[in-house]
Amino acid sequence: MPSSPDRLGGRLPLLRPADLDEEQQQVHDVLTRIVVPEAAAGGFTARLADGRFIGPFNALLRAPRIALGLGAWTGRITEAGLAEDVRQAVILTVGSAWQAAYEIDAHVAAARAAGLPETAITALVDGTAPIGLSADADAAHRLTTSLLTGRGVPDELYAEAIGRFGEPGVVAILCLIGQYQTISSILVCFRVPVPPSSRSSASSVEQRPGLG
Protein backbone atom coordinates (compact mmCIF):
# COMPACT_ATOMS: atom_id res chain seq x y z
CA MET A 1 0.00 0.00 0.00
CA PRO A 2 1.44 3.38 -0.91
CA SER A 3 2.92 5.37 1.95
CA SER A 4 2.92 8.74 0.20
CA PRO A 5 -0.02 10.69 -1.30
CA ASP A 6 2.22 11.38 -4.32
CA ARG A 7 2.04 7.68 -5.23
CA LEU A 8 -1.76 7.51 -5.27
CA GLY A 9 -1.87 8.27 -8.98
CA GLY A 10 -0.09 5.04 -9.79
CA ARG A 11 1.66 5.63 -13.11
CA LEU A 12 0.24 9.17 -13.36
CA PRO A 13 1.28 12.12 -11.19
CA LEU A 14 -1.63 13.63 -9.31
CA LEU A 15 -2.74 16.90 -10.88
CA ARG A 16 -2.83 19.96 -8.64
CA PRO A 17 -5.83 22.28 -8.98
CA ALA A 18 -3.49 25.23 -9.61
CA ASP A 19 -2.03 23.46 -12.67
CA LEU A 20 -5.33 22.70 -14.42
CA ASP A 21 -6.36 24.47 -17.60
CA GLU A 22 -9.88 25.86 -18.07
CA GLU A 23 -11.44 22.65 -19.37
CA GLN A 24 -9.78 20.56 -16.68
CA GLN A 25 -10.97 23.00 -14.04
CA GLN A 26 -14.51 22.54 -15.28
CA VAL A 27 -14.21 18.79 -14.75
CA HIS A 28 -12.59 19.38 -11.35
CA ASP A 29 -15.56 21.51 -10.34
CA VAL A 30 -18.06 18.86 -11.46
CA LEU A 31 -16.16 16.15 -9.58
CA THR A 32 -16.06 18.35 -6.49
CA ARG A 33 -19.80 18.95 -6.65
CA ILE A 34 -20.88 15.38 -7.40
CA VAL A 35 -18.18 12.83 -6.58
CA VAL A 36 -16.77 14.25 -3.35
CA PRO A 37 -20.11 14.08 -1.48
CA GLU A 38 -20.74 10.60 -2.88
CA ALA A 39 -17.31 9.48 -1.67
CA ALA A 40 -17.89 10.93 1.79
CA ALA A 41 -21.24 9.15 2.04
CA GLY A 42 -19.81 5.91 0.65
CA GLY A 43 -16.75 5.79 2.86
CA PHE A 44 -14.05 6.02 0.20
CA THR A 45 -11.53 8.67 -0.80
CA ALA A 46 -11.84 10.52 -4.11
CA ARG A 47 -10.00 13.78 -3.36
CA LEU A 48 -7.13 14.62 -1.06
CA ALA A 49 -7.17 17.56 1.36
CA ASP A 50 -5.06 19.62 -1.06
CA GLY A 51 -7.69 19.28 -3.80
CA ARG A 52 -5.95 16.64 -5.90
CA PHE A 53 -8.22 13.84 -7.16
CA ILE A 54 -7.18 10.20 -6.98
CA GLY A 55 -8.74 6.99 -8.31
CA PRO A 56 -9.90 7.13 -11.94
CA PHE A 57 -10.63 10.85 -11.61
CA ASN A 58 -6.97 11.86 -11.80
CA ALA A 59 -6.70 10.12 -15.17
CA LEU A 60 -10.00 11.51 -16.47
CA LEU A 61 -8.86 15.06 -15.76
CA ARG A 62 -6.33 14.54 -18.55
CA ALA A 63 -9.16 14.13 -21.09
CA PRO A 64 -11.71 16.68 -19.88
CA ARG A 65 -14.08 16.50 -22.85
CA ILE A 66 -14.25 12.72 -22.62
CA ALA A 67 -14.68 13.01 -18.85
CA LEU A 68 -17.67 15.32 -19.23
CA GLY A 69 -19.23 13.08 -21.86
CA LEU A 70 -18.65 10.02 -19.70
CA GLY A 71 -20.23 11.83 -16.78
CA ALA A 72 -23.35 12.62 -18.79
CA TRP A 73 -23.62 9.01 -19.97
CA THR A 74 -23.17 7.54 -16.52
CA GLY A 75 -25.74 9.95 -15.16
CA ARG A 76 -28.30 8.57 -17.59
CA ILE A 77 -27.42 5.02 -16.54
CA THR A 78 -27.98 5.94 -12.91
CA GLU A 79 -31.33 7.47 -13.84
CA ALA A 80 -32.42 4.22 -15.55
CA GLY A 81 -33.88 3.02 -12.26
CA LEU A 82 -31.97 -0.18 -11.56
CA ALA A 83 -32.31 -1.23 -7.93
CA GLU A 84 -29.25 -0.35 -5.89
CA ASP A 85 -28.49 -3.94 -4.90
CA VAL A 86 -28.56 -4.87 -8.60
CA ARG A 87 -26.21 -2.01 -9.43
CA GLN A 88 -23.71 -2.90 -6.74
CA ALA A 89 -23.73 -6.60 -7.59
CA VAL A 90 -22.91 -5.73 -11.20
CA ILE A 91 -20.21 -3.22 -10.23
CA LEU A 92 -18.44 -5.60 -7.84
CA THR A 93 -18.64 -8.40 -10.41
CA VAL A 94 -16.91 -6.19 -12.98
CA GLY A 95 -14.35 -4.91 -10.48
CA SER A 96 -13.49 -8.44 -9.42
CA ALA A 97 -13.10 -9.64 -13.02
CA TRP A 98 -10.66 -6.77 -13.65
CA GLN A 99 -9.04 -6.99 -10.20
CA ALA A 100 -9.55 -3.25 -9.97
CA ALA A 101 -8.70 -2.65 -6.32
CA TYR A 102 -9.82 0.97 -6.05
CA GLU A 103 -13.18 0.21 -7.67
CA ILE A 104 -13.82 -2.75 -5.39
CA ASP A 105 -12.78 -0.81 -2.32
CA ALA A 106 -15.06 2.10 -3.21
CA HIS A 107 -18.11 -0.10 -3.77
CA VAL A 108 -17.92 -2.56 -0.88
CA ALA A 109 -19.41 0.06 1.45
CA ALA A 110 -22.05 0.93 -1.14
CA ALA A 111 -22.93 -2.76 -1.46
CA ARG A 112 -23.37 -2.99 2.31
CA ALA A 113 -25.59 0.08 2.29
CA ALA A 114 -27.65 -1.50 -0.49
CA GLY A 115 -28.32 -4.50 1.74
CA LEU A 116 -26.04 -7.10 0.17
CA PRO A 117 -25.08 -9.73 2.78
CA GLU A 118 -21.46 -9.70 3.90
CA THR A 119 -20.91 -13.25 2.67
CA ALA A 120 -22.23 -12.30 -0.76
CA ILE A 121 -19.99 -9.22 -0.90
CA THR A 122 -16.97 -11.34 -0.04
CA ALA A 123 -17.88 -13.84 -2.75
CA LEU A 124 -18.34 -11.09 -5.34
CA VAL A 125 -14.95 -9.61 -4.46
CA ASP A 126 -13.35 -13.06 -4.62
CA GLY A 127 -15.00 -13.87 -7.95
CA THR A 128 -16.97 -16.82 -6.61
CA ALA A 129 -20.71 -17.54 -6.68
CA PRO A 130 -22.49 -15.36 -4.10
CA ILE A 131 -25.21 -16.69 -1.82
CA GLY A 132 -27.91 -14.53 -0.31
CA LEU A 133 -28.44 -11.96 -3.07
CA SER A 134 -31.94 -10.97 -4.07
CA ALA A 135 -33.24 -12.83 -7.10
CA ASP A 136 -32.77 -9.74 -9.28
CA ALA A 137 -29.24 -9.02 -8.04
CA ASP A 138 -28.28 -12.66 -8.53
CA ALA A 139 -29.62 -12.66 -12.09
CA ALA A 140 -27.72 -9.44 -12.87
CA HIS A 141 -24.54 -10.95 -11.42
CA ARG A 142 -24.91 -14.09 -13.53
CA LEU A 143 -25.62 -12.03 -16.66
CA THR A 144 -22.51 -9.94 -16.01
CA THR A 145 -20.36 -13.00 -15.32
CA SER A 146 -21.59 -14.72 -18.47
CA LEU A 147 -20.65 -11.72 -20.59
CA LEU A 148 -17.27 -11.16 -18.97
CA THR A 149 -16.13 -14.78 -18.88
CA GLY A 150 -18.03 -16.47 -21.71
CA ARG A 151 -18.53 -13.51 -24.06
CA GLY A 152 -22.13 -14.56 -24.52
CA VAL A 153 -25.50 -15.09 -22.83
CA PRO A 154 -27.29 -18.47 -22.96
CA ASP A 155 -30.94 -18.41 -24.03
CA GLU A 156 -32.23 -19.40 -20.60
CA LEU A 157 -30.30 -16.63 -18.83
CA TYR A 158 -31.31 -14.12 -21.51
CA ALA A 159 -34.99 -15.01 -21.06
CA GLU A 160 -34.66 -14.68 -17.30
CA ALA A 161 -32.99 -11.27 -17.58
CA ILE A 162 -35.64 -9.97 -19.98
CA GLY A 163 -38.37 -11.32 -17.73
CA ARG A 164 -36.93 -9.60 -14.66
CA PHE A 165 -35.70 -6.30 -16.06
CA GLY A 166 -37.43 -5.87 -19.42
CA GLU A 167 -35.52 -4.84 -22.52
CA PRO A 168 -34.75 -1.30 -21.24
CA GLY A 169 -33.48 -2.72 -17.95
CA VAL A 170 -31.18 -5.18 -19.67
CA VAL A 171 -29.80 -2.35 -21.81
CA ALA A 172 -29.20 -0.38 -18.60
CA ILE A 173 -27.32 -3.31 -17.06
CA LEU A 174 -25.20 -3.71 -20.20
CA CYS A 175 -24.34 -0.02 -20.13
CA LEU A 176 -23.51 -0.24 -16.42
CA ILE A 177 -21.14 -3.10 -17.21
CA GLY A 178 -19.54 -0.96 -19.91
CA GLN A 179 -19.27 2.01 -17.55
CA TYR A 180 -17.33 0.06 -14.97
CA GLN A 181 -15.23 -1.81 -17.50
CA THR A 182 -14.06 1.63 -18.65
CA ILE A 183 -13.31 2.69 -15.07
CA SER A 184 -11.60 -0.63 -14.34
CA SER A 185 -9.40 -0.41 -17.42
CA ILE A 186 -8.27 3.07 -16.34
CA LEU A 187 -7.48 1.85 -12.83
CA VAL A 188 -5.62 -1.25 -13.99
CA CYS A 189 -3.68 0.40 -16.84
CA PHE A 190 -2.44 3.22 -14.62
CA ARG A 191 -1.98 0.92 -11.60
CA VAL A 192 -4.06 3.11 -9.34
CA PRO A 193 -3.82 1.88 -5.73
CA VAL A 194 -6.23 1.93 -2.83
CA PRO A 195 -5.42 4.88 -0.52
CA PRO A 196 -4.07 4.08 2.95
CA SER A 197 -7.04 5.90 4.48
CA SER A 198 -9.48 3.38 3.06
CA ARG A 199 -12.02 2.09 5.58
CA SER A 200 -13.06 -0.87 3.44
CA SER A 201 -11.90 -4.40 4.18
CA ALA A 202 -11.52 -4.88 0.42
CA SER A 203 -8.25 -2.95 0.42
CA SER A 204 -6.37 -6.26 0.50
CA VAL A 205 -7.43 -6.78 -3.13
CA GLU A 206 -4.71 -4.31 -4.05
CA GLN A 207 -2.15 -7.05 -3.60
CA ARG A 208 -3.68 -9.44 -6.14
CA PRO A 209 -1.46 -10.44 -9.07
CA GLY A 210 -1.85 -8.23 -12.09
CA LEU A 211 -2.47 -4.99 -10.28
CA GLY A 212 1.14 -3.98 -10.27
C-alpha positions as CSV (number, residue, x, y, z in Angstrom):
1,M,0.0,0.0,0.0
2,P,1.4,3.4,-0.9
3,S,2.9,5.4,2.0
4,S,2.9,8.7,0.2
5,P,0.0,10.7,-1.3
6,D,2.2,11.4,-4.3
7,R,2.0,7.7,-5.2
8,L,-1.8,7.5,-5.3
9,G,-1.9,8.3,-9.0
10,G,-0.1,5.0,-9.8
11,R,1.7,5.6,-13.1
12,L,0.2,9.2,-13.4
13,P,1.3,12.1,-11.2
14,L,-1.6,13.6,-9.3
15,L,-2.7,16.9,-10.9
16,R,-2.8,20.0,-8.6
17,P,-5.8,22.3,-9.0
18,A,-3.5,25.2,-9.6
19,D,-2.0,23.5,-12.7
20,L,-5.3,22.7,-14.4
21,D,-6.4,24.5,-17.6
22,E,-9.9,25.9,-18.1
23,E,-11.4,22.6,-19.4
24,Q,-9.8,20.6,-16.7
25,Q,-11.0,23.0,-14.0
26,Q,-14.5,22.5,-15.3
27,V,-14.2,18.8,-14.7
28,H,-12.6,19.4,-11.4
29,D,-15.6,21.5,-10.3
30,V,-18.1,18.9,-11.5
31,L,-16.2,16.2,-9.6
32,T,-16.1,18.3,-6.5
33,R,-19.8,18.9,-6.6
34,I,-20.9,15.4,-7.4
35,V,-18.2,12.8,-6.6
36,V,-16.8,14.3,-3.3
37,P,-20.1,14.1,-1.5
38,E,-20.7,10.6,-2.9
39,A,-17.3,9.5,-1.7
40,A,-17.9,10.9,1.8
41,A,-21.2,9.2,2.0
42,G,-19.8,5.9,0.6
43,G,-16.7,5.8,2.9
44,F,-14.0,6.0,0.2
45,T,-11.5,8.7,-0.8
46,A,-11.8,10.5,-4.1
47,R,-10.0,13.8,-3.4
48,L,-7.1,14.6,-1.1
49,A,-7.2,17.6,1.4
50,D,-5.1,19.6,-1.1
51,G,-7.7,19.3,-3.8
52,R,-6.0,16.6,-5.9
53,F,-8.2,13.8,-7.2
54,I,-7.2,10.2,-7.0
55,G,-8.7,7.0,-8.3
56,P,-9.9,7.1,-11.9
57,F,-10.6,10.8,-11.6
58,N,-7.0,11.9,-11.8
59,A,-6.7,10.1,-15.2
60,L,-10.0,11.5,-16.5
61,L,-8.9,15.1,-15.8
62,R,-6.3,14.5,-18.6
63,A,-9.2,14.1,-21.1
64,P,-11.7,16.7,-19.9
65,R,-14.1,16.5,-22.9
66,I,-14.2,12.7,-22.6
67,A,-14.7,13.0,-18.9
68,L,-17.7,15.3,-19.2
69,G,-19.2,13.1,-21.9
70,L,-18.6,10.0,-19.7
71,G,-20.2,11.8,-16.8
72,A,-23.4,12.6,-18.8
73,W,-23.6,9.0,-20.0
74,T,-23.2,7.5,-16.5
75,G,-25.7,10.0,-15.2
76,R,-28.3,8.6,-17.6
77,I,-27.4,5.0,-16.5
78,T,-28.0,5.9,-12.9
79,E,-31.3,7.5,-13.8
80,A,-32.4,4.2,-15.6
81,G,-33.9,3.0,-12.3
82,L,-32.0,-0.2,-11.6
83,A,-32.3,-1.2,-7.9
84,E,-29.2,-0.3,-5.9
85,D,-28.5,-3.9,-4.9
86,V,-28.6,-4.9,-8.6
87,R,-26.2,-2.0,-9.4
88,Q,-23.7,-2.9,-6.7
89,A,-23.7,-6.6,-7.6
90,V,-22.9,-5.7,-11.2
91,I,-20.2,-3.2,-10.2
92,L,-18.4,-5.6,-7.8
93,T,-18.6,-8.4,-10.4
94,V,-16.9,-6.2,-13.0
95,G,-14.4,-4.9,-10.5
96,S,-13.5,-8.4,-9.4
97,A,-13.1,-9.6,-13.0
98,W,-10.7,-6.8,-13.6
99,Q,-9.0,-7.0,-10.2
100,A,-9.5,-3.2,-10.0
101,A,-8.7,-2.6,-6.3
102,Y,-9.8,1.0,-6.0
103,E,-13.2,0.2,-7.7
104,I,-13.8,-2.7,-5.4
105,D,-12.8,-0.8,-2.3
106,A,-15.1,2.1,-3.2
107,H,-18.1,-0.1,-3.8
108,V,-17.9,-2.6,-0.9
109,A,-19.4,0.1,1.4
110,A,-22.1,0.9,-1.1
111,A,-22.9,-2.8,-1.5
112,R,-23.4,-3.0,2.3
113,A,-25.6,0.1,2.3
114,A,-27.7,-1.5,-0.5
115,G,-28.3,-4.5,1.7
116,L,-26.0,-7.1,0.2
117,P,-25.1,-9.7,2.8
118,E,-21.5,-9.7,3.9
119,T,-20.9,-13.2,2.7
120,A,-22.2,-12.3,-0.8
121,I,-20.0,-9.2,-0.9
122,T,-17.0,-11.3,0.0
123,A,-17.9,-13.8,-2.8
124,L,-18.3,-11.1,-5.3
125,V,-15.0,-9.6,-4.5
126,D,-13.3,-13.1,-4.6
127,G,-15.0,-13.9,-8.0
128,T,-17.0,-16.8,-6.6
129,A,-20.7,-17.5,-6.7
130,P,-22.5,-15.4,-4.1
131,I,-25.2,-16.7,-1.8
132,G,-27.9,-14.5,-0.3
133,L,-28.4,-12.0,-3.1
134,S,-31.9,-11.0,-4.1
135,A,-33.2,-12.8,-7.1
136,D,-32.8,-9.7,-9.3
137,A,-29.2,-9.0,-8.0
138,D,-28.3,-12.7,-8.5
139,A,-29.6,-12.7,-12.1
140,A,-27.7,-9.4,-12.9
141,H,-24.5,-10.9,-11.4
142,R,-24.9,-14.1,-13.5
143,L,-25.6,-12.0,-16.7
144,T,-22.5,-9.9,-16.0
145,T,-20.4,-13.0,-15.3
146,S,-21.6,-14.7,-18.5
147,L,-20.7,-11.7,-20.6
148,L,-17.3,-11.2,-19.0
149,T,-16.1,-14.8,-18.9
150,G,-18.0,-16.5,-21.7
151,R,-18.5,-13.5,-24.1
152,G,-22.1,-14.6,-24.5
153,V,-25.5,-15.1,-22.8
154,P,-27.3,-18.5,-23.0
155,D,-30.9,-18.4,-24.0
156,E,-32.2,-19.4,-20.6
157,L,-30.3,-16.6,-18.8
158,Y,-31.3,-14.1,-21.5
159,A,-35.0,-15.0,-21.1
160,E,-34.7,-14.7,-17.3
161,A,-33.0,-11.3,-17.6
162,I,-35.6,-10.0,-20.0
163,G,-38.4,-11.3,-17.7
164,R,-36.9,-9.6,-14.7
165,F,-35.7,-6.3,-16.1
166,G,-37.4,-5.9,-19.4
167,E,-35.5,-4.8,-22.5
168,P,-34.7,-1.3,-21.2
169,G,-33.5,-2.7,-17.9
170,V,-31.2,-5.2,-19.7
171,V,-29.8,-2.4,-21.8
172,A,-29.2,-0.4,-18.6
173,I,-27.3,-3.3,-17.1
174,L,-25.2,-3.7,-20.2
175,C,-24.3,0.0,-20.1
176,L,-23.5,-0.2,-16.4
177,I,-21.1,-3.1,-17.2
178,G,-19.5,-1.0,-19.9
179,Q,-19.3,2.0,-17.6
180,Y,-17.3,0.1,-15.0
181,Q,-15.2,-1.8,-17.5
182,T,-14.1,1.6,-18.6
183,I,-13.3,2.7,-15.1
184,S,-11.6,-0.6,-14.3
185,S,-9.4,-0.4,-17.4
186,I,-8.3,3.1,-16.3
187,L,-7.5,1.8,-12.8
188,V,-5.6,-1.2,-14.0
189,C,-3.7,0.4,-16.8
190,F,-2.4,3.2,-14.6
191,R,-2.0,0.9,-11.6
192,V,-4.1,3.1,-9.3
193,P,-3.8,1.9,-5.7
194,V,-6.2,1.9,-2.8
195,P,-5.4,4.9,-0.5
196,P,-4.1,4.1,2.9
197,S,-7.0,5.9,4.5
198,S,-9.5,3.4,3.1
199,R,-12.0,2.1,5.6
200,S,-13.1,-0.9,3.4
201,S,-11.9,-4.4,4.2
202,A,-11.5,-4.9,0.4
203,S,-8.2,-3.0,0.4
204,S,-6.4,-6.3,0.5
205,V,-7.4,-6.8,-3.1
206,E,-4.7,-4.3,-4.1
207,Q,-2.1,-7.1,-3.6
208,R,-3.7,-9.4,-6.1
209,P,-1.5,-10.4,-9.1
210,G,-1.9,-8.2,-12.1
211,L,-2.5,-5.0,-10.3
212,G,1.1,-4.0,-10.3
